[in-house]
């Protein structure tokens, strides 16, 4: 099973990350950083059973900053909230609000 970092790198640890050479340097770098942050946040959340505080502590980040980073990474990295966990999903996959 590949770790989040190995998935980011495109295979085994120690390989080069995939770089889109068709992009200008700044855009290519931003894409790599964004992919790394997603892999890192999702990997830590997975490793800590979705516990934000434990993942933030492991990352040596303030929990609020880690939470903000999760939000920027999108719903893939977000653990299910307790308030939404008991709600029935809608047919389209959304939750009742």
DOKOLRO-320864 format. One record per residue: residue number from 1; residue in three letters; x, y, z of N, C-alpha, C, O, CB in turn. Coordinates in steps of 0.2 Angstrom, whole numbers, padded with zeros to 4 digits, m for minus. Glycine has a CB too. Layout:
! residues N
+-----+-----+-------+-------+-------+-------+-------+-------+-------+-------+-------+-------+-------+-------+-------+-------+-------+
:   n : res :  n.xx :  n.yy :  n.zz : ca.xx : ca.yy : ca.zz :  c.xx :  c.yy :  c.zz :  o.xx :  o.yy :  o.zz : cb.xx : cb.yy : cb.zz :
+-----+-----+-------+-------+-------+-------+-------+-------+-------+-------+-------+-------+-------+-------+-------+-------+-------+
: NUM : ala :     X :     Y :     Z :     X :     Y :     Z :     X :     Y :     Z :     X :     Y :     Z :     X :     Y :     Z :
...
+-----+-----+-------+-------+-------+-------+-------+-------+-------+-------+-------+-------+-------+-------+-------+-------+-------+
This chain:
! residues 97
+-----+-----+-------+-------+-------+-------+-------+-------+-------+-------+-------+-------+-------+-------+-------+-------+-------+
:   n : res :  n.xx :  n.yy :  n.zz : ca.xx : ca.yy : ca.zz :  c.xx :  c.yy :  c.zz :  o.xx :  o.yy :  o.zz : cb.xx : cb.yy : cb.zz :
+-----+-----+-------+-------+-------+-------+-------+-------+-------+-------+-------+-------+-------+-------+-------+-------+-------+
:   1 : unk :  0004 : m0006 :  0000 :  0000 :  0000 :  0000 :  0004 :  0006 :  0000 :  0009 :  0007 :  0004 : m0005 :  0000 :  0006 :
:   2 : unk :  0003 :  0011 : m0005 :  0007 :  0017 : m0005 :  0005 :  0022 :  0000 : m0001 :  0023 :  0002 :  0006 :  0020 : m0012 :
:   3 : unk :  0010 :  0025 :  0003 :  0008 :  0031 :  0008 :  0006 :  0037 :  0004 :  0007 :  0037 : m0002 :  0014 :  0032 :  0012 :
:   4 : unk :  0003 :  0042 :  0007 :  0001 :  0048 :  0004 :  0007 :  0051 :  0000 :  0007 :  0054 : m0005 : m0002 :  0053 :  0009 :
:   5 : unk :  0013 :  0051 :  0004 :  0019 :  0054 :  0000 :  0021 :  0050 : m0006 :  0023 :  0053 : m0011 :  0025 :  0054 :  0006 :
:   6 : unk :  0021 :  0044 : m0005 :  0023 :  0040 : m0011 :  0018 :  0041 : m0017 :  0020 :  0041 : m0023 :  0023 :  0032 : m0009 :
:   7 : unk :  0011 :  0042 : m0015 :  0006 :  0043 : m0021 :  0008 :  0050 : m0024 :  0007 :  0051 : m0030 : m0001 :  0043 : m0018 :
:   8 : unk :  0010 :  0055 : m0020 :  0012 :  0061 : m0022 :  0018 :  0061 : m0027 :  0018 :  0064 : m0032 :  0013 :  0066 : m0016 :
:   9 : unk :  0023 :  0057 : m0025 :  0029 :  0056 : m0029 :  0028 :  0052 : m0035 :  0032 :  0052 : m0039 :  0034 :  0053 : m0025 :
:  10 : unk :  0022 :  0049 : m0035 :  0021 :  0045 : m0041 :  0024 :  0038 : m0041 :  0025 :  0034 : m0046 :  0023 :  0048 : m0047 :
:  11 : unk :  0025 :  0035 : m0035 :  0028 :  0028 : m0034 :  0031 :  0028 : m0028 :  0029 :  0030 : m0023 :  0033 :  0027 : m0040 :
:  12 : unk :  0037 :  0024 : m0028 :  0041 :  0023 : m0022 :  0044 :  0030 : m0019 :  0045 :  0034 : m0023 :  0046 :  0018 : m0023 :
:  13 : unk :  0045 :  0030 : m0013 :  0048 :  0036 : m0009 :  0055 :  0037 : m0013 :  0058 :  0032 : m0014 :  0049 :  0035 : m0002 :
:  14 : unk :  0057 :  0043 : m0013 :  0064 :  0044 : m0016 :  0064 :  0046 : m0024 :  0069 :  0048 : m0026 :  0068 :  0039 : m0015 :
:  15 : unk :  0058 :  0045 : m0027 :  0057 :  0047 : m0034 :  0056 :  0054 : m0035 :  0053 :  0057 : m0030 :  0052 :  0042 : m0038 :
:  16 : unk :  0057 :  0056 : m0041 :  0055 :  0063 : m0042 :  0048 :  0064 : m0043 :  0044 :  0060 : m0046 :  0059 :  0066 : m0049 :
:  17 : unk :  0045 :  0070 : m0040 :  0038 :  0072 : m0042 :  0037 :  0073 : m0049 :  0041 :  0075 : m0053 :  0036 :  0078 : m0037 :
:  18 : unk :  0030 :  0072 : m0051 :  0029 :  0073 : m0058 :  0028 :  0081 : m0059 :  0025 :  0084 : m0055 :  0022 :  0070 : m0060 :
:  19 : unk :  0031 :  0083 : m0064 :  0032 :  0090 : m0065 :  0029 :  0092 : m0072 :  0031 :  0088 : m0077 :  0039 :  0093 : m0065 :
:  20 : unk :  0024 :  0096 : m0073 :  0021 :  0098 : m0079 :  0026 :  0103 : m0082 :  0025 :  0109 : m0081 :  0014 :  0101 : m0078 :
:  21 : unk :  0030 :  0101 : m0087 :  0035 :  0106 : m0090 :  0031 :  0111 : m0095 :  0035 :  0115 : m0098 :  0040 :  0102 : m0094 :
:  22 : unk :  0025 :  0110 : m0096 :  0022 :  0114 : m0101 :  0020 :  0121 : m0097 :  0018 :  0126 : m0101 :  0015 :  0111 : m0104 :
:  23 : unk :  0020 :  0121 : m0091 :  0018 :  0127 : m0087 :  0025 :  0131 : m0085 :  0030 :  0129 : m0085 :  0015 :  0125 : m0080 :
:  24 : unk :  0023 :  0138 : m0084 :  0029 :  0142 : m0082 :  0031 :  0139 : m0075 :  0027 :  0136 : m0071 :  0027 :  0149 : m0082 :
:  25 : unk :  0037 :  0141 : m0073 :  0040 :  0139 : m0067 :  0035 :  0140 : m0061 :  0034 :  0135 : m0057 :  0047 :  0142 : m0066 :
:  26 : unk :  0033 :  0146 : m0060 :  0029 :  0148 : m0054 :  0023 :  0144 : m0054 :  0021 :  0142 : m0049 :  0027 :  0156 : m0055 :
:  27 : unk :  0019 :  0143 : m0060 :  0013 :  0139 : m0060 :  0015 :  0131 : m0058 :  0011 :  0128 : m0055 :  0010 :  0139 : m0066 :
:  28 : unk :  0020 :  0129 : m0061 :  0022 :  0122 : m0060 :  0024 :  0121 : m0052 :  0022 :  0116 : m0049 :  0028 :  0120 : m0064 :
:  29 : unk :  0027 :  0125 : m0050 :  0029 :  0125 : m0043 :  0023 :  0125 : m0038 :  0022 :  0121 : m0033 :  0034 :  0131 : m0041 :
:  30 : unk :  0018 :  0130 : m0040 :  0012 :  0130 : m0036 :  0008 :  0124 : m0036 :  0005 :  0122 : m0031 :  0008 :  0136 : m0038 :
:  31 : unk :  0008 :  0121 : m0042 :  0004 :  0115 : m0043 :  0007 :  0109 : m0038 :  0004 :  0105 : m0035 :  0004 :  0112 : m0050 :
:  32 : unk :  0014 :  0109 : m0038 :  0018 :  0104 : m0034 :  0016 :  0105 : m0027 :  0015 :  0100 : m0023 :  0025 :  0104 : m0036 :
:  33 : unk :  0017 :  0111 : m0025 :  0016 :  0113 : m0018 :  0008 :  0111 : m0016 :  0007 :  0108 : m0010 :  0017 :  0120 : m0016 :
:  34 : unk :  0004 :  0113 : m0020 : m0003 :  0111 : m0019 : m0004 :  0103 : m0018 : m0008 :  0101 : m0013 : m0008 :  0114 : m0024 :
:  35 : unk : m0001 :  0100 : m0023 : m0002 :  0092 : m0022 :  0001 :  0090 : m0016 : m0001 :  0085 : m0013 :  0001 :  0089 : m0029 :
:  36 : unk :  0007 :  0092 : m0014 :  0011 :  0090 : m0008 :  0006 :  0091 : m0002 :  0005 :  0087 :  0002 :  0017 :  0094 : m0007 :
:  37 : unk :  0003 :  0097 : m0002 : m0001 :  0099 :  0004 : m0007 :  0095 :  0005 : m0008 :  0092 :  0010 : m0003 :  0106 :  0004 :
:  38 : unk : m0010 :  0093 : m0001 : m0016 :  0089 : m0001 : m0014 :  0082 :  0002 : m0017 :  0079 :  0006 : m0019 :  0088 : m0008 :
:  39 : unk : m0008 :  0079 : m0001 : m0006 :  0072 :  0001 : m0004 :  0072 :  0008 : m0005 :  0068 :  0012 :  0000 :  0070 : m0003 :
:  40 : unk :  0000 :  0078 :  0011 :  0002 :  0078 :  0018 : m0004 :  0078 :  0022 : m0004 :  0075 :  0027 :  0007 :  0084 :  0018 :
:  41 : unk : m0008 :  0083 :  0021 : m0014 :  0084 :  0026 : m0018 :  0077 :  0026 : m0020 :  0075 :  0031 : m0018 :  0090 :  0023 :
:  42 : unk : m0020 :  0075 :  0020 : m0024 :  0069 :  0019 : m0020 :  0063 :  0023 : m0023 :  0059 :  0026 : m0026 :  0067 :  0012 :
:  43 : unk : m0014 :  0062 :  0022 : m0010 :  0057 :  0025 : m0010 :  0057 :  0032 : m0011 :  0052 :  0036 : m0003 :  0057 :  0022 :
:  44 : unk : m0009 :  0063 :  0035 : m0009 :  0064 :  0042 : m0016 :  0063 :  0045 : m0016 :  0059 :  0050 : m0007 :  0071 :  0044 :
:  45 : unk : m0021 :  0065 :  0042 : m0028 :  0064 :  0044 : m0029 :  0056 :  0044 : m0032 :  0054 :  0049 : m0033 :  0068 :  0040 :
:  46 : unk : m0027 :  0053 :  0039 : m0028 :  0046 :  0039 : m0024 :  0042 :  0044 : m0027 :  0038 :  0048 : m0026 :  0043 :  0032 :
:  47 : unk : m0018 :  0044 :  0045 : m0014 :  0041 :  0050 : m0016 :  0042 :  0057 : m0015 :  0038 :  0062 : m0007 :  0044 :  0050 :
:  48 : unk : m0020 :  0047 :  0058 : m0022 :  0049 :  0065 : m0030 :  0048 :  0066 : m0033 :  0051 :  0070 : m0021 :  0056 :  0067 :
:  49 : unk : m0033 :  0044 :  0061 : m0040 :  0042 :  0062 : m0044 :  0048 :  0061 : m0050 :  0048 :  0064 : m0041 :  0039 :  0068 :
:  50 : unk : m0042 :  0053 :  0057 : m0047 :  0059 :  0056 : m0047 :  0064 :  0062 : m0051 :  0069 :  0061 : m0054 :  0056 :  0055 :
:  51 : unk : m0042 :  0063 :  0067 : m0042 :  0067 :  0072 : m0038 :  0073 :  0071 : m0032 :  0073 :  0070 : m0039 :  0064 :  0079 :
:  52 : unk : m0041 :  0079 :  0070 : m0038 :  0085 :  0068 : m0032 :  0087 :  0073 : m0027 :  0089 :  0070 : m0043 :  0091 :  0067 :
:  53 : unk : m0034 :  0087 :  0079 : m0029 :  0090 :  0084 : m0023 :  0085 :  0084 : m0017 :  0088 :  0084 : m0032 :  0090 :  0091 :
:  54 : unk : m0024 :  0079 :  0083 : m0018 :  0074 :  0083 : m0014 :  0075 :  0077 : m0007 :  0076 :  0077 : m0020 :  0067 :  0084 :
:  55 : unk : m0017 :  0076 :  0071 : m0014 :  0077 :  0065 : m0010 :  0084 :  0065 : m0004 :  0085 :  0063 : m0018 :  0077 :  0059 :
:  56 : unk : m0013 :  0089 :  0068 : m0010 :  0096 :  0068 : m0004 :  0096 :  0073 :  0001 :  0099 :  0071 : m0015 :  0101 :  0071 :
:  57 : unk : m0004 :  0092 :  0078 :  0001 :  0091 :  0083 :  0007 :  0088 :  0079 :  0013 :  0090 :  0080 : m0001 :  0088 :  0089 :
:  58 : unk :  0006 :  0082 :  0076 :  0011 :  0079 :  0072 :  0014 :  0083 :  0067 :  0020 :  0083 :  0066 :  0008 :  0073 :  0069 :
:  59 : unk :  0010 :  0088 :  0064 :  0013 :  0092 :  0059 :  0017 :  0098 :  0062 :  0020 :  0102 :  0059 :  0008 :  0095 :  0054 :
:  60 : unk :  0016 :  0099 :  0069 :  0019 :  0105 :  0072 :  0016 :  0111 :  0070 :  0019 :  0116 :  0069 :  0026 :  0105 :  0072 :
:  61 : unk :  0009 :  0111 :  0069 :  0005 :  0116 :  0066 :  0000 :  0118 :  0071 : m0003 :  0114 :  0075 :  0002 :  0115 :  0059 :
:  62 : unk : m0002 :  0124 :  0072 : m0008 :  0126 :  0076 : m0014 :  0123 :  0073 : m0015 :  0123 :  0067 : m0009 :  0134 :  0076 :
:  63 : unk : m0019 :  0120 :  0077 : m0025 :  0117 :  0074 : m0029 :  0121 :  0070 : m0032 :  0118 :  0065 : m0029 :  0114 :  0080 :
:  64 : unk : m0029 :  0127 :  0071 : m0033 :  0132 :  0067 : m0030 :  0132 :  0060 : m0034 :  0132 :  0055 : m0034 :  0139 :  0070 :
:  65 : unk : m0023 :  0133 :  0060 : m0020 :  0134 :  0053 : m0021 :  0127 :  0049 : m0022 :  0127 :  0043 : m0012 :  0135 :  0054 :
:  66 : unk : m0020 :  0121 :  0053 : m0021 :  0115 :  0050 : m0028 :  0114 :  0047 : m0029 :  0112 :  0041 : m0019 :  0109 :  0055 :
:  67 : unk : m0033 :  0116 :  0051 : m0040 :  0116 :  0048 : m0041 :  0121 :  0042 : m0044 :  0119 :  0037 : m0045 :  0119 :  0054 :
:  68 : unk : m0038 :  0126 :  0042 : m0038 :  0131 :  0036 : m0035 :  0127 :  0030 : m0037 :  0128 :  0025 : m0034 :  0137 :  0038 :
:  69 : unk : m0029 :  0124 :  0032 : m0025 :  0120 :  0026 : m0030 :  0115 :  0024 : m0030 :  0114 :  0017 : m0019 :  0117 :  0029 :
:  70 : unk : m0034 :  0111 :  0028 : m0038 :  0106 :  0026 : m0044 :  0109 :  0021 : m0045 :  0106 :  0016 : m0042 :  0103 :  0032 :
:  71 : unk : m0046 :  0115 :  0023 : m0052 :  0118 :  0019 : m0049 :  0120 :  0012 : m0052 :  0119 :  0007 : m0054 :  0124 :  0023 :
:  72 : unk : m0043 :  0122 :  0012 : m0040 :  0124 :  0005 : m0039 :  0118 :  0001 : m0039 :  0118 : m0005 : m0033 :  0128 :  0006 :
:  73 : unk : m0037 :  0112 :  0004 : m0036 :  0106 :  0001 : m0042 :  0103 : m0002 : m0042 :  0099 : m0006 : m0032 :  0101 :  0005 :
:  74 : unk : m0048 :  0105 :  0001 : m0054 :  0102 : m0002 : m0057 :  0097 :  0002 : m0054 :  0095 :  0007 : m0053 :  0100 : m0009 :
:  75 : unk : m0063 :  0094 :  0000 : m0067 :  0090 :  0004 : m0063 :  0083 :  0005 : m0065 :  0079 :  0009 : m0073 :  0089 :  0001 :
:  76 : unk : m0058 :  0081 :  0000 : m0055 :  0075 :  0001 : m0051 :  0074 :  0007 : m0051 :  0069 :  0010 : m0050 :  0074 : m0005 :
:  77 : unk : m0048 :  0080 :  0010 : m0044 :  0080 :  0016 : m0048 :  0081 :  0022 : m0046 :  0080 :  0027 : m0039 :  0085 :  0015 :
:  78 : unk : m0055 :  0083 :  0021 : m0059 :  0084 :  0027 : m0062 :  0078 :  0030 : m0065 :  0074 :  0027 : m0064 :  0089 :  0025 :
:  79 : unk : m0061 :  0077 :  0037 : m0064 :  0072 :  0040 : m0071 :  0073 :  0041 : m0073 :  0079 :  0041 : m0061 :  0070 :  0047 :
:  80 : unk : m0076 :  0068 :  0042 : m0083 :  0070 :  0042 : m0084 :  0073 :  0049 : m0081 :  0071 :  0054 : m0087 :  0063 :  0042 :
:  81 : unk : m0088 :  0078 :  0049 : m0089 :  0082 :  0055 : m0094 :  0078 :  0059 : m0099 :  0075 :  0057 : m0092 :  0089 :  0054 :
:  82 : unk : m0094 :  0079 :  0066 : m0099 :  0075 :  0070 : m0106 :  0078 :  0069 : m0110 :  0074 :  0070 : m0097 :  0077 :  0078 :
:  83 : unk : m0107 :  0084 :  0068 : m0114 :  0087 :  0067 : m0117 :  0084 :  0060 : m0123 :  0083 :  0060 : m0114 :  0094 :  0066 :
:  84 : unk : m0113 :  0082 :  0055 : m0116 :  0080 :  0049 : m0116 :  0072 :  0049 : m0119 :  0069 :  0045 : m0111 :  0082 :  0043 :
:  85 : unk : m0112 :  0069 :  0054 : m0112 :  0061 :  0053 : m0118 :  0058 :  0054 : m0119 :  0053 :  0051 : m0107 :  0059 :  0059 :
:  86 : unk : m0123 :  0061 :  0058 : m0129 :  0058 :  0059 : m0135 :  0059 :  0054 : m0140 :  0057 :  0055 : m0132 :  0059 :  0066 :
:  87 : unk : m0133 :  0063 :  0050 : m0138 :  0066 :  0045 : m0139 :  0061 :  0039 : m0134 :  0058 :  0037 : m0137 :  0073 :  0042 :
:  88 : unk : m0145 :  0060 :  0036 : m0146 :  0055 :  0031 : m0143 :  0059 :  0024 : m0145 :  0065 :  0023 : m0153 :  0053 :  0030 :
:  89 : unk : m0140 :  0055 :  0020 : m0137 :  0059 :  0014 : m0143 :  0059 :  0009 : m0148 :  0055 :  0009 : m0132 :  0055 :  0011 :
:  90 : unk : m0143 :  0064 :  0005 : m0148 :  0065 : m0001 : m0146 :  0061 : m0006 : m0140 :  0058 : m0007 : m0148 :  0073 : m0003 :
:  91 : unk : m0150 :  0060 : m0011 : m0149 :  0055 : m0017 : m0143 :  0058 : m0021 : m0139 :  0053 : m0024 : m0155 :  0055 : m0021 :
:  92 : unk : m0142 :  0064 : m0021 : m0136 :  0067 : m0025 : m0130 :  0067 : m0021 : m0125 :  0069 : m0024 : m0138 :  0074 : m0027 :
:  93 : unk : m0130 :  0064 : m0015 : m0124 :  0063 : m0011 : m0123 :  0069 : m0006 : m0118 :  0068 : m0002 : m0118 :  0063 : m0016 :
:  94 : unk : m0126 :  0074 : m0007 : m0126 :  0080 : m0002 : m0129 :  0078 :  0005 : m0133 :  0073 :  0005 : m0128 :  0086 : m0005 :
:  95 : unk : m0128 :  0082 :  0010 : m0132 :  0081 :  0016 : m0137 :  0087 :  0017 : m0137 :  0092 :  0014 : m0127 :  0082 :  0022 :
:  96 : unk : m0142 :  0085 :  0021 : m0147 :  0090 :  0022 : m0144 :  0095 :  0027 : m0140 :  0093 :  0031 : m0153 :  0087 :  0026 :
:  97 : unk : m0146 :  0101 :  0026 : m0143 :  0107 :  0030 : m0148 :  0109 :  0035 : m0146 :  0114 :  0038 : m0140 :  0112 :  0025 :
+-----+-----+-------+-------+-------+-------+-------+-------+-------+-------+-------+-------+-------+-------+-------+-------+-------+
